[in-house]
Amino acid sequence: MSVNVGIHELLGHGTGKLLCENADGTFNFDKNTVIDPISGELVSSWYKPGETWGSVFGGISSSYEECRAEAVSLYLSVQSDILNLFGKHSEQEKEDTVYICWLNMVRAGLVGLEFYTPETSQWRQAHMRARFAILQVLLQGERPLVTITPHDKDGLRIELDKKRIATDGVAAIGTLLLNLNVNKATANAARGIAYYESLTAVNDTFVDYRKIVMEKRKPRKQYVQPHASLGADGEVRVREFDGSVEGVLESFVLRHKEMPL
């Protein structure tokens, strides 16, 4: 998971240029030579003075950007040099890491349906919508990299073709990134929003899958930090708490008793 998060934050959110027109009428790119890879023609849109990524793409911008960062994490996770940076050196370790990163993303796209409301056709969480979009990309094509099938009457089975991650998988995510990056860079909100909404539309099959996801969901984990204190005898003592709502409350009460205002 650290590989996915590291690439997501550093190379996902940390990269990407916005083509802009400056207040003095100059540009940060050559609009007479830069080609839009999607249309094959010269770039015809860009950010005007005063416009921002958020103002142009509106409410969809957060999830769209999370999808871009998650896609970057998958696309680059197969690179041996990058895996070396995360301490993954043996070929078996690298192969396992890539498979886990991709499988975790696919599963997250499915269980993220918990944050979709069928009654209003609305997503309530940016990251979950982003992962669902990635899942849809990997489910498409004549030979999908991922398949989801009913399992044991009341469950779902996810299968990911491990051998095709570095080929078909990377190609599919590469196409996704091309669309996300170019539309964002060129301020092409109409094309970008239509593309993203098409990937995150939830059909009847996935509405049914959502029912299974909701039945199988587990209570959200509570992470409670322990307290460390120095006793009169100079010894360090650590007190831990239950990973529950009660544990959180007990921790706060004790902390404020020990540290009065």
SULMO-V250808 format. One line per field, one symbol per residue. ss: DSSP state (H for helix, E for strand, - for the rest). phi: phi as a letter, one per 20 degrees, with the letter a starting at -180 (. if undefined). burial: b if it has 24 or more other C-alpha atoms within 12 Angstrom, else e. A space follows every 10 residues. Layout:
# SULMO-V250808
ss->???
phi->???
burial->???
This chain:
# SULMO-V250808
ss->-HHHHHHHHH HH-------E E-----E--- ----E----- -E----E--- --HHHHHHHH HHHHHHHHHH HHHHHHH--H HHHHH----- HHHHHHHHHH HHHHHHHHHH HHHHHEE--- -EE--HHHHH HHHHHHHHH- -----EEEEE E---EEEEEE -HHHHHHHHH HHHHHHHHHH HHHHH---HH HHHHHHHHH- ---HHHHHHH HHHHHH---- ------EEEE -----EEEE- ----HHHHHH HHHHHHHH-- -
phi->.ffffffgfe defecodeec eefenecebe fecfeffeem dggdbaeegn ecgffeemfe gffgffffff ffffgefefg fffffemedf ffffffffff gfffffffff fffgeddffd lcedbfffff ffffgfffee nfcgfccccg blmcccddcc fgfdffdfff fffffgfgff fffffelefg fffffffffd fdefgfffff gfgffefdgf fddcffddbd ffeneedddd cffbgfffff ffffffffcf f
burial->eebbbbbbee bbbeeeebbb eeeeeeeeee eeeeebeeee eebbbbbbee eebeebbeeb bbbbbbbbbb bbbbbbbbbb ebbeeeeeee eeebbbbbbb bbbbbbbbbb bbbbbbeeee eebebbbbbb bbbbbbbbbe eeeebbbbee eeeeebebbb ebeebbebbb bbbbbbbbbb bbbbbbbbbe ebbebbbebb bbeeebbebb bbbeeeeeee eeeeeeeeee eeeeeeeeee beeeeeeeee beeeeeeeee e
